[in-house]
């Protein structure tokens, strides 16, 4: 799936010279936690987000030291003063913004969000902002995938696919017995730990037509003591 398929095209933006009061009002009015900052040519030059307003004098946050030692860090302290008291978007925005191209794979945007802990990724076309992908957009992708109607499998096909998945999935035990009746799957066999039980349950639940999964027949391989049911180890 590509970014262009899921991105929001109607993006609320701001400019470097806009008052931060205007940016805050737009964020609250449109229920967004961040705004792309663009120049007069539509080129992305920064991002202003909720986190940029955490270090503000109005909140009693931070403070610029006025000691003799502080004179040796005057550049850093001057910038801190701007962040604390600035009135324009350019005073508080983040300039180095990670973005993706309009033809990028969705996984690229997801990787940026995960690795850099950001909630949104601007989408560019020929250097200009053309959309944005947010965590909310990704939630919609997950929702639509879960709601997608797929014809249910017959019981014997459910068992066949489960057995095939167990044989080809590296972490899965290969000797699990699976049975299905009217969409209810029963699993039995020996597993290495409780994580295997949860993963086998999810594996079965993701097959179309599975209505319930019984894992009561799965036993943990307990070193030195043989087999045991999960509840016996509590």
N, C-alpha and C positions, 0 to 999 in steps of 0.2 A: 504494500500500500504506500502511496506517495503522499507527501505533505499536502499537496494541492487538493487532495480529495477530502481532507478533514479540517483544513485551516479556516479560521474566521476571516472573511474578506472585509467586513465592515469594521474597521479598527478605529477606535477613538485615540487620537494622538494629541501631542502638545508640542510646543516649540521651546528652544532654549531661553528665549526672552519672555516667555509667559510667566505671570506671577504664580508662585507655588499655590496660592489660595485658589486660583483657577484650576490648577491641576488636581488638587485635592477634591474640589467640588465635582469635577468631571468623574473622578474615580468613584466617589460616593454615589453620584447620580446614576452611573452606568453599572454599578456593582462589579467593578474590576479592581484588581489589586496592583495594577501597574499600567503605565502608558509608555508607548514608544515616543521618543523625542526625535522630530524630523526638522530639517532646515527648510528654507523657502523653496528648495527644489525637490522636496520629498525624499531626500537622502536621510537614512537613519544615522543619527549622531549620538544617540544615548538612550537610556531607559530610566524612568523614574518609577519607583515602587514604594509600597508601604514601608519597607525596611529603611528606605532613605529618610524617613521622617522620625525614626526612633531616636536619633541623636539631634534633638532640637532643644533650644533654650526654653521654649514654651512648656516642655515636659520636665524641665529641671534636670535634663540629662547633660552629661559631660561637663564641660567647663575648660577654659583655656588657662593654664598656669601662668602666673605673673612673676615667677621667681627669677633670680639672677641666672640660674641654670637654664631656664626656659629660653633665654636669649640664644643659646647655642642650637636650639631647634625651632628657630623663628619661622622657618618655612612651613614646617609641619603644623605649628600652632596657628599660623595665619590661616591655613586651609581648614583647620578644625573650627576656627571662628566663623569662617564662611558657611560651613556645614551647619553650625549651630544657629546662625542668625540670618543667613541669606534669604532673600525674598523672591528670587527668580529660580526657575527650573534648572538653569545652568549651574546654579550654586550647589544643588543637591544631587543632581542626576549622576548615574553611573555611565561613564563614557565608553568603556570597552565592553561592547555588547556582543554576545555570541549569537549568531544567526545561521539560517540555512537558506539554500536556494529553492526556488519554487519547484524544481524537478527532483529535489532530494527525497530519499526514502524516509518514511516516517520513523524508522528505527534510529536514524541520525538525530532527529529532534528529541526522541525519547532518551537517547544516550546523553545528550547535553543536559537535559533536565535532571537526570540521575546523578551524573558525575559532578555537576556544578551546583546542584540544589537550587535550581531556578524553576519558577512556575509557568513561564511562558518563553517561547522562542520566536522572534520575528522572522518573517519569510520575505526574502528579497528577490526581485527580478530586475536585472540590469542595474543593480545598485539601489533601486528604489523599493520602499516598503510596499508590499502588495497584500500582506496578510499576517496573521499571527497564529501560532499553535499554542494552546494553553493546556494545562492539566485537565480542565473541564472538557475540552475537545477530545482528549484521550479517553476520558470516562465515557463519553458518548459512543466512541468506537467500541469499547468493551460492552456497553449496554446493548448496542445494536447487534453485536456478535452473539450475545447470550440470548437475545430475543429472536434470532433467526430460526425460522421453523425448518426442521429437517425431518424427513420421513423416518419413523421409528424402525429400528432393525428388528428382525425376527430373533427369537431366543437363541437359536443355533448360530446365527451370524454374530450375535453379541459375544457368545463364548468363543467363537473362532477368532474374532478380532482381539479379544482380551488375551488369548493364548499367544497370538502373533506379537502383540505389544510386549508381553512379558519376555518373549524370546529375543526381541530386537532392542529392548531398552536396557542400557548398560546397568543401571542400578537395580533393576527389578529381579526378584528371584525367578528362576526359570522353571521351577517345578510346582508352581501354584495351580491348584485345581479350581476351575470355575464352572459354575452351573447357573442356568437361568431358567426361570419359569414365570411367564406372564410379566416379564420386565423386571423381576426381582432377581438380583444376582447374589449368589452365595460363593464366598471365597474360602478356600482351605489350603493348608500347607504350612511350611516353616519359613519364617522371615528372620532377618538379622536384628532388627530393632523396630521400635514403634513407629519411626518415621516411614518405614516401608508399608506399614498397615495404612497410614493416612494416605500415602501416595497411591497405593493400589486402589483404595476407595475412590479417590479423585479420578484415577484412570478409568475406572468403570463408570462413574457418574457422567463422564464426558462423552460416552457413547450414546447416540440417539436411541431412545426407547427404554433406557434404564430408568426405572422408577425408584428403586431402593437397592441398597448394597448391604449385605450382611457379612461382616468380617469376623464373626465369632469363631469361625473355624481356623483362623490363623494363629499360629503358635510362635512365640519368640524362642530363638535358639540361645539359651542361657549357658555361657561357658562353665563347664565343670558340673553342671546340674542337669543337662539334657534340655528337653522341651518344657516350656511353660506358657500358660496363658498370660496376656499382658496384665490382667488384674491380679495375678498371683505375685507379681513383683512389687506391688505397692507396699 
